[in-house]
Amino acid sequence: MNDGPNPGESELHRITRRTALAGAGALVTGLAGCAGDASNESTGERSVAVASFFTFYDFARKVADGTPLSVDNLVPTGLHGHGWEPDPSITRDIVDADAFLHVGADFQPWADRAIRTVQDDGADTRLINVREGIELIDLADTLEEEEQVGDGKDPHFWLDPGLAKRSVDNIASGLAEIAPDYESEFDENAEDVRSKLDEIDAEWEAIFDRAERDVVFLAAHNAFEYVAQRYDATIQPLVTNLAADDDVRPADMERAQDTIADNDIRYIGAAVFEPRRPAEQLLDQTAVEAYYPVTPYAGTTEAWNDRGWGYFEIARNVNMETFKIVLDAAEPDSGFDEEWRNFE
């Protein structure tokens, strides 16, 4: 594409997009009648944005609500967006899209490769870095150099609702670049998402204010330090590096057992999209009575999809309920306990 227009490629682009948007024509037509042409004015087609991570797919679809712009989540249901390695067809989906929402360099290697392809091909896909302008915190000193992102920073900023608001601004600005006729709608929707993040922040604050302990343990990878720092708590992960699929070392289990014993921990969290075996071992080998689910909003399940859950619903119905328990801020809700206690 760098050598000039390629009619065959252009036609493939148009055909692919029409296929992806089958069934959406009625919505586009209805909106076009009251708000002008669809955002891709040169072809009259509906614009498509694809996202590399569940959280930002969810934010983007809320920002795009009520406009002709469609947002798709590239990560399949049931998989964790950090450790996933897709097949090459995903890169084609990105090249064919109007915009690609990603979490910045060094976090998802497959996304970095896709971005290079977009740039090398001269594709007109708008690259939206949701992390742009966000100051990341330092990683733990225990991490090896190859486990770090960039110059040794922790990328999981979206777990801090205050920082997540900046990503919403980046999304709204990026979408306005590909669908400028709907900039006011994007801005209005983004303000609504930011307000919801403020509400989530206040709810988290209330939970930590009621906590009877300030040390909790998660049988999960190192993804919750932003929560710990924002609400002044100590959250000890089982796996201290960033990878969600790395093996647990004997030293990790020894440290976990010591942390549980030293802090008289009865309940722990376990990651929804990571192996459950370490949590089961701690249940058998320590004084832990039960484990409950946590997730860094890196994926979704069939059940959550069926319930229409996004970032906010998962925060309230999964993470907050577990943190109430592991912080001794409240006794387990009976319904939550029945569904999630020592979950499979």
C-alpha positions in Angstrom: 0.0 0.0 0.0 3.0 2.3 0.4 3.6 2.1 -3.3 0.2 3.7 -4.1 -3.5 2.8 -4.3 -4.3 -0.9 -4.5 -7.8 -1.3 -6.0 -8.0 -5.0 -5.0 -7.1 -4.2 -1.4 -9.5 -1.3 -1.2 -12.3 -3.5 -2.5 -11.4 -6.2 0.1 -11.6 -3.6 2.8 -15.0 -2.5 1.7 -16.3 -6.1 1.4 -14.9 -7.1 4.8 -16.5 -4.2 6.5 -19.9 -4.7 4.9 -19.8 -8.3 6.0 -18.9 -7.4 9.6 -21.8 -4.9 9.7 -24.5 -7.1 8.2 -27.8 -6.4 9.9 -26.7 -2.9 11.2 -28.1 -1.0 8.2 -31.4 -0.1 9.7 -29.7 1.5 12.7 -27.3 3.4 10.5 -30.1 4.7 8.2 -32.2 5.8 11.1 -29.4 7.7 12.7 -28.3 9.2 9.4 -31.7 10.7 8.9 -31.4 12.8 12.0 -27.6 13.4 12.3 -26.1 13.4 8.8 -24.1 10.8 7.0 -22.4 8.0 8.7 -18.8 8.8 9.9 -17.1 7.2 6.9 -18.4 9.9 4.5 -16.5 8.7 1.5 -18.3 5.4 1.3 -21.4 5.9 3.5 -20.4 2.9 5.5 -20.6 2.5 9.3 -17.3 3.0 11.0 -15.8 0.2 13.0 -13.4 0.3 15.9 -11.7 -2.9 17.3 -10.2 -3.2 20.8 -7.4 -5.3 22.1 -8.6 -5.4 25.7 -12.0 -5.9 27.3 -11.9 -2.9 29.6 -11.4 -0.4 26.7 -13.8 -2.2 24.5 -16.4 -1.7 27.2 -15.5 2.0 27.7 -15.5 2.6 23.9 -18.9 1.0 23.3 -20.3 3.2 26.0 -18.7 6.3 24.5 -20.0 5.3 21.0 -23.6 4.6 22.3 -26.3 6.1 20.1 -23.9 6.7 17.1 -23.4 4.7 14.0 -19.9 3.6 15.2 -19.5 0.0 16.1 -17.0 -1.3 18.6 -15.8 -4.9 18.6 -13.8 -6.8 21.2 -11.0 -8.8 19.6 -10.3 -11.1 22.6 -12.6 -14.1 22.7 -14.9 -14.7 25.6 -13.3 -16.6 28.4 -9.7 -15.5 27.7 -7.5 -13.1 29.5 -6.5 -10.1 27.3 -2.9 -10.0 28.6 -1.6 -13.4 27.9 -3.6 -14.2 24.8 -1.9 -14.9 21.5 -4.3 -14.7 18.5 -3.9 -16.2 15.0 -2.9 -13.9 12.1 -6.4 -13.3 11.1 -6.8 -10.8 13.9 -4.2 -8.5 12.3 -6.3 -8.5 9.1 -9.3 -7.4 11.2 -7.3 -4.6 12.7 -6.0 -3.5 9.2 -9.6 -3.5 7.9 -11.0 -1.5 10.9 -11.3 2.3 11.0 -9.7 2.4 14.5 -7.7 0.1 16.7 -7.8 0.7 20.5 -4.7 -0.6 22.3 -3.1 -0.4 25.7 0.2 1.1 24.7 3.6 -0.5 23.9 5.1 -3.6 25.6 1.8 -4.9 27.2 0.3 -7.1 24.5 3.1 -8.3 22.1 0.5 -9.3 19.5 -1.0 -5.8 19.5 2.5 -4.3 19.0 3.1 -6.6 16.0 -0.3 -5.6 14.6 0.5 -1.9 15.0 3.8 -2.4 13.1 1.8 -4.2 10.3 -0.6 -1.3 10.1 2.2 1.2 9.9 4.2 -0.9 7.4 1.2 -1.4 5.2 0.3 2.2 5.2 -3.2 1.3 6.3 -5.6 4.1 7.3 -6.5 2.5 10.6 -6.6 5.1 13.3 -4.4 3.9 16.3 -5.9 4.9 19.6 -3.5 4.5 22.5 -5.8 4.5 25.6 -2.7 4.9 27.8 -1.5 8.1 26.3 -0.7 10.8 28.8 -1.1 8.5 31.8 1.7 8.3 34.3 2.3 4.7 35.4 3.5 3.6 38.8 6.8 1.7 39.3 6.8 -2.1 39.3 7.9 -4.1 42.3 11.7 -4.4 42.8 11.3 -8.2 42.6 10.6 -8.2 38.9 13.2 -9.2 36.4 14.0 -6.8 33.5 12.2 -9.0 30.9 9.0 -8.8 33.0 8.8 -5.1 32.9 6.8 -2.8 30.7 8.8 0.0 29.1 11.2 1.4 31.7 9.9 -0.7 34.6 6.3 0.4 34.9 3.1 -1.3 35.9 0.6 -1.0 33.0 -2.6 -1.9 35.0 -3.7 1.7 35.4 -7.4 1.1 34.6 -7.9 -0.5 38.0 -7.5 3.0 39.5 -10.8 4.7 38.5 -9.2 8.1 38.6 -6.6 7.1 35.9 -9.2 5.1 34.0 -11.0 8.4 33.3 -8.1 9.6 31.3 -8.3 6.6 29.0 -12.0 7.5 28.4 -10.9 10.9 27.2 -8.3 9.3 24.9 -11.1 7.0 23.5 -13.5 9.9 22.9 -10.8 11.9 21.1 -9.8 9.0 19.0 -13.3 8.1 18.0 -14.0 11.7 17.0 -11.1 11.5 14.6 -12.8 8.8 12.6 -16.4 10.0 13.1 -16.2 13.8 13.5 -19.9 14.3 13.0 -20.5 12.6 16.3 -18.0 14.4 18.4 -20.6 16.0 20.7 -22.2 12.6 21.3 -18.8 11.0 22.1 -18.0 13.9 24.6 -21.4 13.6 26.3 -21.1 9.8 26.6 -17.5 10.1 27.9 -18.7 12.5 30.6 -21.2 9.9 31.7 -18.6 7.2 31.8 -16.3 9.4 33.8 -19.1 10.1 36.3 -19.7 6.4 36.7 -16.0 5.9 37.4 -16.3 8.6 40.1 -19.1 6.6 41.6 -17.1 3.4 41.5 -14.2 5.2 43.1 -16.4 6.3 46.0 -17.7 2.8 46.5 -14.2 1.3 46.6 -13.2 4.0 49.1 -16.1 3.0 51.4 -15.1 -0.6 51.3 -11.5 0.1 52.3 -12.7 2.5 55.0 -14.7 -0.4 56.6 -11.8 -2.8 56.3 -10.7 -4.6 59.5 -7.4 -5.6 57.9 -5.0 -3.8 55.5 -3.2 -6.9 54.1 -5.0 -9.2 51.6 -3.7 -12.0 49.6 -4.7 -12.9 46.0 -3.8 -16.2 44.3 -3.3 -14.2 41.1 -0.6 -12.4 39.1 0.5 -8.9 40.0 -2.3 -6.7 38.7 -3.8 -4.9 41.7 -1.1 -2.6 42.9 -3.0 0.4 41.6 -5.9 -0.5 43.9 -3.5 -0.9 46.8 -1.9 2.5 46.3 -5.1 4.4 45.7 -6.8 3.0 48.8 -3.8 2.7 51.0 -3.8 -1.1 51.5 -1.3 -4.0 51.0 -2.3 -6.5 48.3 0.0 -9.4 48.1 -0.2 -11.4 44.8 0.9 -15.0 44.5 2.8 -14.4 41.2 4.9 -11.2 41.4 5.4 -10.7 37.7 2.9 -9.4 35.1 2.2 -12.6 33.1 -1.2 -14.2 33.8 -0.1 -17.6 32.5 3.3 -18.2 34.1 4.0 -21.2 36.3 3.9 -20.7 40.0 7.3 -21.4 41.6 7.8 -23.2 44.9 9.1 -19.9 46.3 5.8 -18.2 45.4 3.9 -20.8 47.4 6.2 -20.5 50.4 5.8 -16.8 50.4 2.1 -17.2 50.1 2.0 -19.5 53.1 4.1 -17.2 55.2 1.9 -14.2 54.3 -1.3 -16.1 55.2 0.1 -17.3 58.5 1.7 -14.0 59.5 -1.5 -12.0 58.9 -4.0 -14.7 60.1 -5.8 -14.6 56.7 -9.0 -16.6 56.4 -10.2 -15.7 52.9 -8.2 -15.0 49.8 -8.9 -14.0 46.2 -8.3 -16.2 43.2 -8.1 -15.0 39.5 -11.1 -15.9 37.3 -9.0 -16.3 34.1 -5.9 -18.0 35.7 -5.3 -21.5 36.9 -7.1 -22.3 40.1 -4.7 -25.0 41.4 -2.6 -22.7 43.5 -5.7 -21.4 45.4 -6.8 -25.0 45.9 -3.4 -25.9 47.3 -3.5 -23.0 49.7 -6.9 -24.1 50.8 -5.5 -27.5 51.6 -2.2 -26.4 53.1 -3.0 -23.3 55.2 -5.7 -21.9 57.5 -7.5 -20.4 54.5 -11.2 -21.2 54.6 -12.2 -20.2 51.1 -11.2 -18.3 48.0 -13.4 -15.9 46.0 -13.0 -14.4 42.5 -11.0 -11.3 41.4 -10.3 -10.1 37.9 -8.4 -7.1 36.5 -11.2 -6.6 33.9 -9.0 -8.3 31.3 -11.7 -10.6 29.9 -15.3 -11.7 30.2 -17.2 -14.9 30.6 -20.3 -16.3 28.9 -22.4 -15.8 32.0 -21.2 -12.2 32.3 -22.0 -11.6 28.7 -25.5 -13.1 29.2 -26.0 -10.6 32.1 -24.8 -7.7 30.0 -21.9 -7.0 32.4 -19.1 -4.6 31.6 -16.4 -3.0 33.8 -18.9 -1.4 36.2 -21.0 -4.5 36.8 -18.0 -6.7 37.2 -16.5 -4.3 39.7 -19.7 -4.3 41.8 -20.7 -7.9 41.4 -17.3 -9.6 41.5 -14.3 -7.6 42.7 -16.0 -5.5 45.3 -17.9 -8.5 46.8 -14.6 -10.4 47.1 -12.7 -7.5 48.6 -15.4 -7.0 51.2 -14.7 -10.5 52.3 -10.9 -10.6 52.1 -10.7 -7.2 53.9 -13.1 -8.3 56.6 -15.3 -5.4 55.7 -18.4 -7.5 55.5 -19.5 -11.1 55.8 -20.1 -12.9 52.5 -23.4 -12.2 50.8 -25.3 -15.5 50.8 -26.0 -15.5 47.0 -22.4 -14.5 46.2 -21.1 -17.1 48.6 -23.2 -19.8 47.0 -22.1 -18.9 43.5 -18.4 -18.1 44.0 -17.1 -19.8 47.2 -14.1 -22.0 46.0 -15.4 -21.6 42.4 -14.3 -24.0 39.7 
